[in-house]
Amino acid sequence: YVGAKSRQRWLFYAYDRLRKTVVAHVFGERTMAMLGRLMSLLSPFDVVIWMTDDWPLYESRLKGKLHVISKRYTQRIERHNLNLRQHLARLGRKSLSFSKSVELHDKVIGHYLNIKHYQ
């Protein structure tokens, strides 16, 4: 969240399990529009199998595609989320460190992803 718990900010990202890297990411509210932005970034990659948790919007957006809903296949993403919380104090739960502006929040996380995954 940014500033207050009522101002939640979500990071949507696609993770390549084989290469163990983030392929694309977007920041925003947890809405169909943000999911659409992420999927448009992934369109050049010709994704064959989508492995997600059971958030209902995934199922409606991925209709007609090979879509697997399972915790078994989202373990690496959950581990990556844990690493993000360990490396960036502003993402820690019940922490005194938190972001005060949306712009800075997105830039810090984006910079981290750029260093760790896009170079």
Rosetta blueprint (number, residue, H / E / L):
1 Y L
2 V E
3 G L
4 A L
5 K L
6 S L
7 R L
8 Q L
9 R L
10 W E
11 L E
12 F E
13 Y E
14 A E
15 Y E
16 D E
17 R L
18 L L
19 R L
20 K L
21 T E
22 V E
23 V E
24 A E
25 H E
26 V E
27 F E
28 G E
29 E L
30 R L
31 T L
32 M H
33 A H
34 M H
35 L H
36 G H
37 R H
38 L H
39 M H
40 S H
41 L H
42 L H
43 S H
44 P H
45 F H
46 D L
47 V L
48 V L
49 I E
50 W E
51 M E
52 T E
53 D L
54 D L
55 W L
56 P H
57 L H
58 Y H
59 E H
60 S H
61 R H
62 L L
63 K L
64 G L
65 K L
66 L E
67 H E
68 V E
69 I E
70 S L
71 K L
72 R H
73 Y H
74 T H
75 Q H
76 R H
77 I H
78 E H
79 R H
80 H H
81 N H
82 L H
83 N H
84 L H
85 R H
86 Q H
87 H H
88 L L
89 A H
90 R H
91 L H
92 G L
93 R L
94 K L
95 S L
96 L L
97 S L
98 F L
99 S E
100 K L
101 S L
102 V H
103 E H
104 L H
105 H H
106 D H
107 K H
108 V H
109 I H
110 G H
111 H H
112 Y H
113 L H
114 N H
115 I H
116 K H
117 H H
118 Y L
119 Q L
